[in-house]
Amino acid sequence: MTEKQEGPGDIPTTERMRDIGSAMAKSMVQKVTGTEHREQSGAGWQLTEAEVQELTQDWPAPPRNAVAQMLKQYGPPNEGTRFRLIWYYNGPWKRTEVTRDEIAHNFPAPHTDYITCWIDYRVPVELADEITRYDGSCLIDRTAGEAGARCDSEAANMITLNFMHEIVTGQRSVEDARHAYAEQMSAYMLGRPAPYAERLLFDPPVGGTMDPDEGLIAPHMRHQVGEKARDLIGGGD
């Protein structure tokens, strides 16, 4: 029995070049037409509640309770495995994920993260470090043009993204946002008014936030073509 080779070598060079060419063509079309918005391909599907119960029957209590709340509020998810359920375009969110696995997180108080809510949002590159310092569970996907918050409730994710927006727009410093977050979360947990936990206090964009970056491969590809030619003729000029 031969050992399977893993990695990029599994894909023939001709197929890699074809895929790169196709991707470059799509990128050019998007840049010219401005059609950057990425639709969620699973949004047209929906699980049944029975399927959800079967998938989550052995989940820990906190994420399982979160799933029950999501079912009550938004109905069944659009995608699911034994480890993750996904809702698309639910409420103010582009996408919400609830996971079986919990991630320990101590800000602003010890808890676990298992609910992630995403919106279209472009965080300026120069502020990425600031957002990470503000909250390690405030997530940035620069290429997709998305920002997310991962915590143990939608309310906490509302707080996270509201203060993220205020940092990005220059209304708050990182330290101010962290203390204000703790204040809002304390109020929410005690059933007192907490406007940052009740809704998004800004209107997230719909599309137009993707950042595909800039291509640098062309001159390097020309160099590699020359090297490839030398390989084929045995190292000659």
C-alpha positions as CSV (number, residue, x, y, z in Angstrom):
1,M,0.0,0.0,0.0
2,T,1.5,3.3,-1.1
3,E,1.6,6.3,1.3
4,K,-0.7,9.1,0.3
5,Q,1.0,12.3,-0.5
6,E,-0.6,15.3,1.3
7,G,-0.6,19.0,0.6
8,P,-0.5,21.1,-2.6
9,G,1.2,18.3,-4.5
10,D,-2.1,16.4,-4.6
11,I,-3.3,19.0,-7.2
12,P,-1.7,18.9,-10.6
13,T,0.1,22.0,-11.8
14,T,-2.3,22.5,-14.7
15,E,-5.3,22.4,-12.3
16,R,-3.7,24.9,-10.0
17,M,-3.0,27.3,-12.9
18,R,-6.6,26.9,-14.1
19,D,-8.0,27.7,-10.7
20,I,-5.7,30.7,-10.3
21,G,-6.7,32.0,-13.7
22,S,-10.4,31.6,-12.9
23,A,-10.0,33.4,-9.5
24,M,-8.2,36.3,-11.1
25,A,-10.9,36.7,-13.7
26,K,-13.6,36.7,-11.1
27,S,-11.7,39.3,-9.1
28,M,-11.4,41.6,-12.1
29,V,-15.1,41.3,-12.8
30,Q,-16.0,42.1,-9.2
31,K,-13.6,45.1,-9.2
32,V,-15.0,46.5,-12.4
33,T,-18.7,45.9,-11.6
34,G,-18.6,46.5,-7.9
35,T,-20.4,43.3,-7.2
36,E,-18.5,42.4,-4.0
37,H,-21.4,41.2,-1.8
38,R,-21.0,37.5,-1.0
39,E,-24.3,35.7,-0.6
40,Q,-24.6,33.0,2.0
41,S,-25.2,29.9,-0.1
42,G,-26.8,27.9,2.7
43,A,-29.5,30.5,3.4
44,G,-32.0,28.7,1.2
45,W,-31.9,25.5,3.4
46,Q,-33.4,24.9,6.8
47,L,-33.2,22.0,9.2
48,T,-36.2,20.6,11.1
49,E,-36.4,21.0,14.8
50,A,-36.2,17.2,15.1
51,E,-32.9,17.3,13.2
52,V,-31.6,20.0,15.5
53,Q,-32.5,18.0,18.6
54,E,-30.7,15.0,17.3
55,L,-27.6,17.0,16.4
56,T,-27.4,18.7,19.8
57,Q,-28.6,16.0,22.2
58,D,-25.1,15.5,23.7
59,W,-24.1,19.2,23.7
60,P,-23.1,20.8,27.0
61,A,-26.0,22.6,28.7
62,P,-24.9,26.2,28.0
63,P,-24.7,26.0,24.2
64,R,-27.7,23.6,24.1
65,N,-29.8,26.3,26.0
66,A,-28.5,28.9,23.5
67,V,-29.8,26.7,20.7
68,A,-33.2,26.5,22.4
69,Q,-33.4,30.3,22.6
70,M,-32.3,30.7,19.0
71,L,-35.0,28.2,17.9
72,K,-37.6,30.2,19.8
73,Q,-36.5,33.5,18.4
74,Y,-35.4,32.7,14.8
75,G,-36.7,29.2,14.0
76,P,-34.5,26.3,12.9
77,P,-31.0,27.0,11.5
78,N,-30.0,26.8,7.9
79,E,-27.0,24.5,8.4
80,G,-26.0,22.1,11.0
81,T,-23.5,19.4,12.1
82,R,-23.0,17.7,15.5
83,F,-20.6,20.5,16.3
84,R,-22.0,23.7,14.8
85,L,-25.4,25.2,13.8
86,I,-25.6,28.3,11.5
87,W,-28.4,30.8,11.0
88,Y,-28.3,33.2,8.0
89,Y,-29.8,36.7,8.0
90,N,-31.4,36.3,11.4
91,G,-32.4,39.6,13.0
92,P,-29.6,42.1,12.5
93,W,-27.0,39.5,11.8
94,K,-25.5,38.3,8.5
95,R,-24.8,35.0,10.2
96,T,-25.0,33.5,13.6
97,E,-23.1,30.3,14.7
98,V,-23.6,28.3,17.8
99,T,-21.0,25.7,18.6
100,R,-20.8,22.7,20.8
101,D,-17.3,23.6,21.9
102,E,-16.9,26.3,24.5
103,I,-13.9,28.7,24.6
104,A,-12.8,30.1,28.0
105,H,-12.8,33.9,28.1
106,N,-12.2,36.1,31.1
107,F,-13.3,39.5,29.8
108,P,-15.2,41.2,31.3
109,A,-15.8,38.3,33.7
110,P,-15.0,34.5,33.4
111,H,-17.4,32.7,31.0
112,T,-17.3,30.6,27.9
113,D,-17.9,31.7,24.3
114,Y,-20.0,29.6,21.9
115,I,-22.3,32.1,20.1
116,T,-20.7,34.1,17.2
117,C,-22.7,36.9,15.4
118,W,-21.3,38.4,12.2
119,I,-22.1,41.6,10.3
120,D,-20.7,43.2,7.1
121,Y,-18.1,45.7,8.4
122,R,-14.8,47.0,7.2
123,V,-12.4,47.6,10.1
124,P,-9.5,49.9,8.9
125,V,-6.3,47.9,8.8
126,E,-4.5,50.4,11.1
127,L,-7.1,49.8,13.8
128,A,-7.0,46.0,13.8
129,D,-4.6,45.9,16.7
130,E,-6.8,48.3,18.7
131,I,-9.8,46.1,18.2
132,T,-7.9,43.0,19.3
133,R,-6.7,44.8,22.4
134,Y,-10.3,45.9,23.1
135,D,-11.7,42.3,23.1
136,G,-10.0,39.1,21.9
137,S,-13.4,37.8,21.0
138,C,-14.2,40.7,18.6
139,L,-13.3,39.0,15.3
140,I,-12.2,40.7,12.1
141,D,-12.2,39.0,8.7
142,R,-10.5,41.7,6.5
143,T,-10.8,39.8,3.2
144,A,-14.5,38.9,3.6
145,G,-15.3,42.3,5.0
146,E,-16.9,41.0,8.1
147,A,-16.7,41.7,11.8
148,G,-18.0,39.3,14.5
149,A,-18.4,39.0,18.2
150,R,-18.2,35.7,20.1
151,C,-19.6,35.3,23.6
152,D,-22.3,33.5,25.5
153,S,-25.3,35.6,24.4
154,E,-26.6,37.8,21.6
155,A,-26.8,40.7,24.1
156,A,-23.1,40.4,24.9
157,N,-22.3,40.3,21.2
158,M,-24.4,43.5,20.7
159,I,-22.3,45.2,23.3
160,T,-19.1,44.0,21.7
161,L,-19.9,45.3,18.3
162,N,-21.4,48.6,19.5
163,F,-18.2,49.5,21.3
164,M,-16.1,48.2,18.4
165,H,-17.9,50.7,16.1
166,E,-17.3,53.5,18.6
167,I,-13.6,52.7,18.6
168,V,-13.5,52.6,14.8
169,T,-15.3,55.9,14.5
170,G,-13.1,57.6,17.1
171,Q,-15.7,58.0,19.8
172,R,-13.9,55.9,22.4
173,S,-10.5,54.7,23.3
174,V,-9.8,51.0,23.9
175,E,-9.6,51.5,27.7
176,D,-12.8,53.5,27.8
177,A,-14.6,50.9,25.7
178,R,-13.4,48.1,27.9
179,H,-14.7,49.8,31.1
180,A,-17.9,50.9,29.4
181,Y,-18.4,47.3,28.2
182,A,-18.1,46.0,31.8
183,E,-20.6,48.6,33.0
184,Q,-23.1,47.8,30.3
185,M,-22.8,44.0,31.0
186,S,-23.2,44.5,34.7
187,A,-26.4,46.5,34.1
188,Y,-27.7,43.9,31.7
189,M,-27.1,41.0,34.1
190,L,-28.9,42.8,36.9
191,G,-31.9,43.6,34.6
192,R,-31.2,47.3,34.5
193,P,-31.3,49.5,31.4
194,A,-28.4,48.5,29.1
195,P,-29.0,50.1,25.7
196,Y,-25.7,48.7,24.2
197,A,-27.0,45.2,24.8
198,E,-30.5,45.8,23.4
199,R,-29.7,46.4,19.7
200,L,-27.0,47.5,17.3
201,L,-26.7,51.3,17.7
202,F,-25.5,51.8,14.2
203,D,-26.6,50.5,10.8
204,P,-24.2,47.9,9.5
205,P,-23.5,48.1,5.7
206,V,-24.8,45.4,3.4
207,G,-22.0,44.4,1.1
208,G,-19.2,46.6,-0.2
209,T,-16.9,45.8,2.7
210,M,-14.8,43.1,1.2
211,D,-11.0,43.8,0.9
212,P,-9.4,41.5,-1.6
213,D,-6.0,43.2,-1.1
214,E,-3.6,43.8,-4.0
215,G,-1.9,41.2,-6.2
216,L,1.9,40.9,-6.0
217,I,2.3,37.6,-7.8
218,A,2.8,38.7,-11.4
219,P,6.6,39.6,-11.3
220,H,7.3,36.6,-9.2
221,M,5.3,34.4,-11.6
222,R,7.4,35.7,-14.5
223,H,10.6,34.8,-12.6
224,Q,9.3,31.3,-11.8
225,V,8.3,30.7,-15.4
226,G,11.9,31.3,-16.4
227,E,13.1,29.0,-13.6
228,K,10.5,26.4,-14.8
229,A,11.9,26.6,-18.3
230,R,15.4,26.0,-17.0
231,D,14.1,23.0,-15.1
232,L,12.6,21.5,-18.3
233,I,15.8,21.9,-20.3
234,G,18.1,20.6,-17.6
235,G,19.4,23.8,-16.1
236,G,20.6,25.4,-19.4
237,D,20.3,29.1,-20.3
